[in-house]
Amino acid sequence: MRLLVVGRLNGQLSTAVKMAMSAGAKVSHVESITQATHALRAGQGADLLMVDYELDIAALIAANEAERIRVPVVACGIGADAIGAAAAIKAGAKEFIPLPPDAELIAAVLAAVSDDNRPMVVTDPSMHAVIALADQVAPSDASILITGESGVGKEVIARYVHQKSRRASKPFISVNCAAIPENLLESELFGHEKGAFTGAVARRIGKFEEANGGTLLLDEISEMDARLQAKLLRAIQEREIDRVGGAKPVKVDIRILATSNRDLAQAVKDGTFREDLLYRLNVVNLRIPSLRERPADVTALAEHFIRKYAAANGVPERPLSAEARRRLALHRWPGNVRELENAMHRAVLLSNGPEIEEGAIRLPDGQPLAAADPATRTAQAASFAAESASRAFVGQTVAAMEQQLILDTLEHCLGNRTHAANILGISIRTLRNKLKEYTEAGVSVPAPQMGASAA
């Protein structure tokens, strides 16, 4: 993460900076709050500000907000009493770090405030296929469109691609196109010159320039205005941008990732999204399956969130009960991973016994997860199994699918050729010919087990 330290670097603050660097932070430094806002405005990006608590933290945050710069602040100070720490928090700081510093505390605060502790938790075969494709295309500079329902983890995949790319040591900058008003998004992306519009009191470097050399994630790209889409298309094609009110273009070297929870092909048909921009963004498509399409991930993710929120709240880490696991697996999770995380955070806080019982896992309205009757449970389990089986064949050739089916059936029949041929609906001669081909190709073929006829 990028850490900007604000204040005079006396002995203890210097020690804290060294600890932050040893924890993996990239550190830069200014002495005053005015210099801090100027540095951020000029494109010196930061993921976190560490500020001397004796400075005017409220004024710093207000100045940043006026420039639409939102970077979390951590206050620090030598020998600060509880009143001073409370005042810093009241002024807007997220945390307070007492000095002399503690290495573990520094690392914990950096991780907590940056909220970058989002490991890839993958168990289901459908997600392994997505990760394999991401690994394959990450080293390139190709634009990637990441699609999927809201809450499936599109930004997590985007960060994963960046970390696996040749630009991993450079900035990863994310812009939520749906969260920024249309009239401000252009300035946010491309920056502006002093006097370009009312309130533009100084030059502001946009996200394109801030991400120079690294990766720019355009989150929810489908919400971008059509006029701005044209400017974005030019920026991608020409690798240069025009600041609002600028007199000459600025060259940039970035890799573009974009996400959408909408069908952009349909948006093109509806006239709300440019077809040429879609082609530029969608060189490679990573579709993230919904959580109900990856049932094997539900329990793994639930256990990850239990560990995370038990540690965050200082409560014991409890295992899931058998019934809780069943209900988690059967729930459809329309809000996907985001809904599951919310439910497990609640469950960690509500559980009192040795296990997390099903009653502690509640929906946003406070209702517990419904218990399915046996018939529904069987039908849903069969549906999940069918979905998993069908996904396992996606991307394979017909010949590979046939080979897998034949070998699996033969193994099920303990190597008995006659029984396998009957189940497969083919002649024993055809089966033998197929097995001969596989053996000659070096494929291991199940042999008849003791007492099983080779037919």
C-alpha positions as CSV (number, residue, x, y, z in Angstrom):
1,M,0.0,0.0,0.0
2,R,1.0,3.6,-0.5
3,L,1.5,5.5,2.8
4,L,1.9,9.3,2.9
5,V,3.3,10.5,6.3
6,V,2.3,14.1,7.3
7,G,4.4,15.8,10.0
8,R,8.0,16.3,11.1
9,L,10.0,13.1,11.1
10,N,11.4,13.1,14.6
11,G,12.9,9.9,16.0
12,Q,9.8,8.0,17.0
13,L,7.8,8.9,13.8
14,S,10.9,7.8,11.7
15,T,10.9,4.5,13.5
16,A,7.1,4.0,12.8
17,V,7.8,4.8,9.1
18,K,10.6,2.1,9.0
19,M,8.2,-0.4,10.6
20,A,5.5,0.5,8.0
21,M,8.0,0.0,5.2
22,S,9.1,-3.4,6.6
23,A,5.3,-4.3,6.6
24,G,5.3,-3.7,2.8
25,A,4.2,-0.1,2.6
26,K,5.6,2.4,0.1
27,V,6.2,5.6,2.1
28,S,6.4,9.2,1.1
29,H,6.6,12.3,3.3
30,V,5.4,15.9,3.7
31,E,5.6,18.2,6.7
32,S,2.3,20.1,6.6
33,I,-1.3,19.4,5.8
34,T,-1.2,22.0,2.9
35,Q,1.6,20.0,1.4
36,A,-0.3,16.8,1.8
37,T,-3.4,18.1,-0.1
38,H,-1.1,19.5,-2.8
39,A,0.7,16.2,-3.2
40,L,-2.5,14.3,-3.5
41,R,-3.9,16.8,-5.9
42,A,-0.8,16.6,-8.0
43,G,-1.2,12.9,-8.5
44,Q,1.0,11.5,-5.7
45,G,-1.5,8.8,-4.8
46,A,-1.9,7.4,-1.3
47,D,-3.9,4.6,0.2
48,L,-3.5,5.9,3.7
49,L,-2.3,9.1,5.5
50,M,-0.4,8.8,8.8
51,V,-0.7,12.2,10.4
52,D,0.9,13.8,13.5
53,Y,-2.1,14.2,15.9
54,E,-0.9,17.8,16.8
55,L,-1.7,18.9,13.2
56,D,-5.2,20.1,12.2
57,I,-6.6,16.7,11.0
58,A,-10.1,18.1,10.5
59,A,-8.8,20.8,8.2
60,L,-6.7,18.3,6.2
61,I,-9.8,16.0,5.7
62,A,-12.0,19.0,4.8
63,A,-9.4,20.2,2.2
64,N,-9.2,16.8,0.7
65,E,-13.0,16.4,0.6
66,A,-13.2,19.8,-1.3
67,E,-11.0,18.3,-3.9
68,R,-13.0,15.0,-3.8
69,I,-9.9,13.2,-2.5
70,R,-10.9,10.5,0.0
71,V,-8.0,8.8,1.7
72,P,-8.3,7.3,5.2
73,V,-6.3,9.0,8.0
74,V,-4.5,7.4,10.9
75,A,-3.3,9.8,13.7
76,C,-0.1,9.1,15.6
77,G,1.6,10.9,18.5
78,I,4.2,10.7,21.2
79,G,2.9,10.3,24.7
80,A,-0.6,11.3,23.7
81,D,-3.2,10.9,26.4
82,A,-6.7,9.5,25.9
83,I,-8.1,13.0,25.4
84,G,-5.7,13.7,22.5
85,A,-6.4,10.3,20.9
86,A,-10.1,10.8,21.2
87,A,-9.9,14.3,19.6
88,A,-8.0,12.9,16.7
89,I,-10.7,10.2,16.1
90,K,-13.4,12.9,16.5
91,A,-11.6,15.0,13.9
92,G,-12.0,12.1,11.4
93,A,-9.0,9.8,11.9
94,K,-9.8,6.1,11.6
95,E,-7.3,4.9,14.1
96,F,-4.7,6.2,16.6
97,I,-1.2,4.8,16.8
98,P,0.7,5.8,20.0
99,L,4.4,6.4,19.7
100,P,6.9,4.9,20.5
101,P,5.5,2.5,17.9
102,D,4.9,-1.3,18.1
103,A,5.6,-3.2,14.9
104,E,2.6,-5.6,15.3
105,L,0.3,-2.7,15.9
106,I,1.6,-0.8,12.9
107,A,1.0,-3.8,10.7
108,A,-2.4,-4.5,12.1
109,V,-3.5,-0.9,11.6
110,L,-2.2,-0.8,8.0
111,A,-4.1,-3.9,7.2
112,A,-7.3,-2.9,9.0
113,V,-7.6,0.6,7.6
114,S,-6.5,-0.2,4.0
115,D,-9.1,-3.0,4.0
116,D,-6.8,-4.9,1.6
117,N,-7.0,-8.2,3.4
118,R,-9.1,-9.8,0.7
119,P,-7.4,-13.1,-0.1
120,M,-8.6,-15.3,-2.9
121,V,-10.7,-18.1,-1.3
122,V,-11.4,-20.6,-4.1
123,T,-12.5,-24.3,-3.8
124,D,-15.2,-24.8,-6.5
125,P,-14.0,-26.0,-10.0
126,S,-15.9,-23.2,-11.7
127,M,-13.8,-20.6,-9.9
128,H,-10.6,-22.5,-10.5
129,A,-11.3,-22.3,-14.2
130,V,-11.7,-18.5,-13.9
131,I,-8.4,-18.2,-12.0
132,A,-6.6,-20.3,-14.6
133,L,-7.8,-18.0,-17.3
134,A,-6.8,-14.9,-15.2
135,D,-3.3,-16.4,-14.7
136,Q,-3.0,-16.9,-18.5
137,V,-3.9,-13.4,-19.5
138,A,-2.6,-11.4,-16.5
139,P,1.0,-10.9,-17.9
140,S,-0.3,-9.2,-21.0
141,D,-1.4,-5.6,-21.4
142,A,-4.8,-6.6,-22.8
143,S,-7.9,-4.9,-21.5
144,I,-10.1,-7.3,-19.5
145,L,-13.9,-7.0,-18.9
146,I,-14.9,-8.7,-15.6
147,T,-18.6,-9.5,-15.5
148,G,-20.9,-11.1,-12.9
149,E,-23.7,-10.4,-10.5
150,S,-23.3,-7.7,-7.8
151,G,-21.3,-9.1,-4.9
152,V,-19.5,-11.9,-6.6
153,G,-16.0,-10.5,-6.1
154,K,-15.2,-8.7,-9.4
155,E,-12.8,-6.2,-7.8
156,V,-11.0,-9.0,-5.9
157,I,-10.4,-10.7,-9.3
158,A,-9.2,-7.4,-10.7
159,R,-6.7,-6.9,-7.9
160,Y,-5.6,-10.5,-8.5
161,V,-5.0,-9.8,-12.2
162,H,-2.9,-6.7,-11.3
163,Q,-0.8,-8.6,-8.8
164,K,-0.1,-11.3,-11.4
165,S,0.8,-8.8,-14.1
166,R,4.1,-7.1,-15.0
167,R,2.7,-3.9,-13.5
168,A,2.3,-5.4,-10.0
169,S,4.8,-3.0,-8.5
170,K,3.0,0.0,-9.9
171,P,-0.3,1.6,-8.7
172,F,-3.6,-0.1,-8.8
173,I,-6.3,2.6,-9.0
174,S,-10.0,1.9,-8.8
175,V,-12.8,4.3,-9.8
176,N,-16.4,3.5,-9.2
177,C,-18.2,5.0,-12.1
178,A,-21.6,4.5,-10.5
179,A,-20.7,6.3,-7.3
180,I,-19.5,9.6,-8.8
181,P,-21.9,12.1,-10.3
182,E,-21.8,12.4,-14.0
183,N,-20.6,16.0,-14.0
184,L,-17.7,15.1,-11.8
185,L,-16.6,11.8,-13.3
186,E,-14.8,13.4,-16.2
187,S,-12.6,15.5,-13.8
188,E,-12.1,12.5,-11.6
189,L,-10.8,10.4,-14.5
190,F,-8.9,12.9,-16.6
191,G,-8.1,15.7,-14.1
192,H,-8.5,19.4,-14.7
193,E,-6.6,22.6,-15.1
194,K,-6.9,25.6,-12.7
195,G,-9.9,27.7,-13.6
196,A,-11.4,25.0,-15.9
197,F,-14.7,25.4,-14.0
198,T,-16.1,27.0,-10.9
199,G,-14.3,25.6,-7.9
200,A,-11.2,24.5,-9.9
201,V,-8.8,26.4,-7.7
202,A,-5.7,24.4,-8.8
203,R,-4.6,21.8,-11.3
204,R,-5.9,18.3,-10.3
205,I,-4.3,15.1,-11.6
206,G,-7.0,12.5,-12.6
207,K,-7.0,8.8,-12.0
208,F,-5.6,8.1,-15.5
209,E,-2.4,9.9,-14.6
210,E,-2.3,8.6,-11.1
211,A,-2.4,5.1,-12.4
212,N,0.4,5.8,-15.0
213,G,2.6,2.7,-15.3
214,G,0.0,0.6,-13.4
215,T,-3.6,-0.6,-13.7
216,L,-6.8,1.4,-13.8
217,L,-10.0,-0.4,-12.8
218,L,-13.2,1.2,-14.1
219,D,-15.8,-0.3,-11.7
220,E,-19.4,-0.6,-13.0
221,I,-18.4,0.8,-16.4
222,S,-22.0,0.4,-17.7
223,E,-23.1,3.5,-15.7
224,M,-20.8,5.9,-17.6
225,D,-22.5,8.6,-19.6
226,A,-22.3,8.2,-23.4
227,R,-20.4,11.4,-24.0
228,L,-17.7,10.3,-21.5
229,Q,-17.6,6.9,-23.2
230,A,-16.3,8.6,-26.4
231,K,-13.5,10.3,-24.4
232,L,-12.6,7.1,-22.7
233,L,-12.5,5.3,-26.1
234,R,-10.0,7.9,-27.4
235,A,-7.9,7.6,-24.2
236,I,-7.7,3.8,-24.6
237,Q,-6.9,4.0,-28.4
238,E,-4.4,6.8,-28.3
239,R,-2.9,6.2,-24.8
240,E,-3.3,9.9,-24.1
241,I,-5.8,12.0,-22.2
242,D,-7.0,15.6,-22.2
243,R,-7.5,17.2,-18.8
244,V,-10.6,19.3,-18.5
245,G,-9.6,22.8,-19.6
246,G,-6.2,21.5,-20.8
247,A,-4.4,22.8,-23.9
248,K,-2.5,19.7,-24.9
249,P,-2.9,16.0,-24.4
250,V,-1.0,14.0,-21.8
251,K,0.5,10.6,-22.6
252,V,-0.3,7.7,-20.2
253,D,0.8,4.1,-19.9
254,I,-1.9,2.1,-18.2
255,R,-3.7,-1.2,-18.4
256,I,-7.5,-1.0,-18.3
257,L,-9.7,-3.4,-16.4
258,A,-13.4,-2.9,-16.2
259,T,-16.3,-4.5,-14.4
260,S,-20.0,-4.6,-15.0
261,N,-23.0,-6.4,-13.5
262,R,-25.1,-5.7,-16.5
263,D,-25.3,-7.3,-20.0
264,L,-23.2,-4.8,-22.0
265,A,-24.1,-6.5,-25.3
266,Q,-27.8,-5.8,-24.5
267,A,-26.8,-2.2,-23.5
268,V,-25.2,-1.8,-26.9
269,K,-28.5,-2.9,-28.5
270,D,-30.4,-0.5,-26.2
271,G,-28.1,2.3,-27.3
272,T,-26.8,3.1,-23.9
273,F,-23.3,1.7,-24.4
274,R,-20.9,2.2,-27.3
275,E,-20.2,-0.9,-29.3
276,D,-16.7,0.2,-30.2
277,L,-15.9,0.8,-26.6
278,L,-17.1,-2.7,-25.7
279,Y,-14.7,-4.2,-28.2
280,R,-11.8,-2.2,-26.7
281,L,-12.7,-3.2,-23.2
282,N,-13.7,-6.8,-23.8
283,V,-10.4,-8.2,-25.3
284,V,-10.8,-10.9,-22.7
285,N,-13.9,-11.6,-20.6
286,L,-13.7,-13.0,-17.1
287,R,-17.2,-14.1,-16.0
288,I,-17.4,-14.6,-12.3
289,P,-20.0,-17.3,-11.4
290,S,-22.6,-16.4,-8.8
291,L,-22.2,-18.0,-5.4
292,R,-25.1,-20.4,-6.1
293,E,-23.1,-21.6,-9.2
294,R,-20.1,-22.4,-7.0
295,P,-21.5,-24.3,-4.0
296,A,-18.2,-25.7,-3.0
297,D,-17.0,-22.1,-2.2
298,V,-19.8,-21.3,0.3
299,T,-18.4,-23.2,3.3
300,A,-14.8,-22.2,2.6
301,L,-15.8,-18.5,2.4
302,A,-18.0,-18.8,5.5
303,E,-15.0,-20.2,7.5
304,H,-12.7,-17.4,6.1
305,F,-15.2,-14.7,7.3
306,I,-15.6,-16.4,10.7
307,R,-11.8,-16.2,11.2
308,K,-11.7,-12.6,10.0
309,Y,-14.5,-11.3,12.1
310,A,-13.6,-13.3,15.2
311,A,-10.2,-11.7,15.2
312,A,-11.6,-8.2,14.4
313,N,-14.1,-8.4,17.3
314,G,-11.9,-10.1,19.8
315,V,-14.2,-13.1,20.2
316,P,-13.4,-16.8,20.1
317,E,-13.3,-18.5,16.7
318,R,-16.1,-21.1,16.7
319,P,-16.7,-23.9,14.1
320,L,-19.9,-24.2,12.1
321,S,-22.4,-26.7,13.4
322,A,-23.5,-29.5,10.9
323,E,-27.0,-27.9,10.5
324,A,-25.5,-24.5,10.0
325,R,-23.3,-25.9,7.2
326,R,-26.4,-27.5,5.6
327,R,-28.4,-24.3,5.6
328,L,-25.5,-22.3,4.2
329,A,-25.2,-24.8,1.4
330,L,-28.9,-24.7,0.6
331,H,-29.4,-20.9,0.7
332,R,-29.4,-19.2,-2.7
333,W,-27.4,-16.1,-1.7
334,P,-28.9,-13.6,-4.1
335,G,-26.4,-11.0,-2.7
336,N,-23.5,-13.5,-3.4
337,V,-20.3,-13.2,-1.4
338,R,-21.2,-9.8,0.0
339,E,-24.4,-11.2,1.5
340,L,-22.5,-14.2,2.9
341,E,-19.9,-12.0,4.5
342,N,-22.5,-9.8,6.1
343,A,-24.3,-12.9,7.4
344,M,-21.2,-14.5,8.9
345,H,-20.1,-11.2,10.5
346,R,-23.5,-11.2,12.3
347,A,-23.2,-14.9,13.2
348,V,-19.8,-14.3,14.8
349,L,-21.4,-11.6,17.0
350,L,-24.6,-13.5,17.9
351,S,-23.0,-17.0,18.7
352,N,-22.6,-17.9,22.3
353,G,-22.1,-21.7,22.4
354,P,-19.1,-23.8,21.4
355,E,-20.3,-23.8,17.7
356,I,-22.0,-21.3,15.4
357,E,-25.5,-22.7,15.3
358,E,-27.9,-22.2,12.5
359,G,-30.0,-19.8,14.5
360,A,-27.1,-17.3,14.6
361,I,-26.9,-17.1,10.8
362,R,-29.6,-14.5,10.0
363,L,-30.7,-12.6,6.9
364,P,-30.6,-8.8,6.8
365,D,-34.1,-8.6,8.1
366,G,-33.2,-10.7,11.1
367,Q,-34.8,-13.9,10.0
368,P,-32.8,-17.1,10.3
369,L,-31.9,-19.1,7.2
370,A,-34.9,-21.4,6.3
371,A,-34.6,-25.1,7.0
372,A,-35.4,-27.0,3.8
373,D,-37.6,-30.1,4.0
374,P,-36.0,-33.4,3.0
375,A,-37.6,-33.4,-0.5
376,T,-36.4,-29.8,-1.2
377,R,-33.0,-30.6,0.2
378,T,-32.6,-33.6,-2.1
379,A,-33.8,-31.6,-5.1
380,Q,-31.4,-28.8,-4.4
381,A,-28.5,-31.1,-3.8
382,A,-29.2,-32.8,-7.1
383,S,-29.5,-29.4,-8.9
384,F,-26.1,-28.4,-7.4
385,A,-24.6,-31.7,-8.5
386,A,-25.9,-31.3,-12.0
387,E,-24.6,-27.7,-12.2
388,S,-21.2,-28.8,-11.0
389,A,-21.1,-31.8,-13.4
390,S,-22.1,-29.6,-16.4
391,R,-19.6,-26.9,-15.5
392,A,-16.8,-29.6,-15.3
393,F,-17.3,-30.2,-19.1
394,V,-17.2,-26.5,-20.1
395,G,-14.2,-25.8,-22.4
396,Q,-13.5,-29.5,-23.2
397,T,-13.6,-31.1,-26.6
398,V,-16.3,-33.7,-27.4
399,A,-13.5,-36.4,-27.6
400,A,-12.2,-35.4,-24.1
401,M,-15.7,-35.5,-22.7
402,E,-16.3,-38.9,-24.2
403,Q,-13.0,-40.3,-22.9
404,Q,-13.8,-39.0,-19.4
405,L,-17.3,-40.5,-19.4
406,I,-16.0,-43.9,-20.6
407,L,-13.2,-44.1,-18.1
408,D,-15.4,-42.9,-15.2
409,T,-18.1,-45.5,-16.1
410,L,-15.5,-48.2,-16.4
411,E,-14.1,-47.3,-12.9
412,H,-17.6,-47.3,-11.5
413,C,-18.0,-50.9,-12.9
414,L,-14.7,-52.0,-11.3
415,G,-13.2,-52.5,-14.8
416,N,-16.0,-54.8,-16.0
417,R,-16.2,-54.0,-19.8
418,T,-19.6,-55.7,-20.4
419,H,-21.3,-53.8,-17.6
420,A,-19.7,-50.5,-18.7
421,A,-20.7,-51.0,-22.3
422,N,-24.3,-51.7,-21.3
423,I,-24.5,-48.5,-19.2
424,L,-22.9,-46.4,-22.0
425,G,-25.3,-47.9,-24.6
426,I,-22.5,-49.0,-26.9
427,S,-21.2,-52.4,-28.1
428,I,-18.5,-54.2,-26.3
429,R,-16.4,-54.0,-29.5
430,T,-16.7,-50.2,-29.7
431,L,-15.7,-50.0,-26.0
432,R,-12.7,-52.2,-26.6
433,N,-11.6,-50.1,-29.6
434,K,-11.9,-46.9,-27.6
435,L,-9.9,-48.4,-24.7
436,K,-7.2,-49.6,-27.1
437,E,-6.9,-46.0,-28.4
438,Y,-6.6,-44.6,-24.9
439,T,-3.9,-47.2,-23.9
440,E,-1.9,-46.5,-27.0
441,A,-2.1,-42.8,-26.2
442,G,-0.6,-43.4,-22.8
443,V,-3.9,-43.0,-20.9
444,S,-4.3,-45.2,-17.8
445,V,-7.3,-47.5,-18.2
446,P,-8.9,-49.2,-15.2
447,A,-8.2,-52.9,-15.2
448,P,-10.8,-55.5,-14.1
449,Q,-10.6,-55.9,-10.4
450,M,-10.4,-59.3,-8.6
451,G,-13.6,-61.2,-9.3
452,A,-14.8,-58.8,-12.0
453,S,-15.1,-60.1,-15.5
454,A,-13.1,-58.5,-18.2
455,A,-15.7,-59.7,-20.7
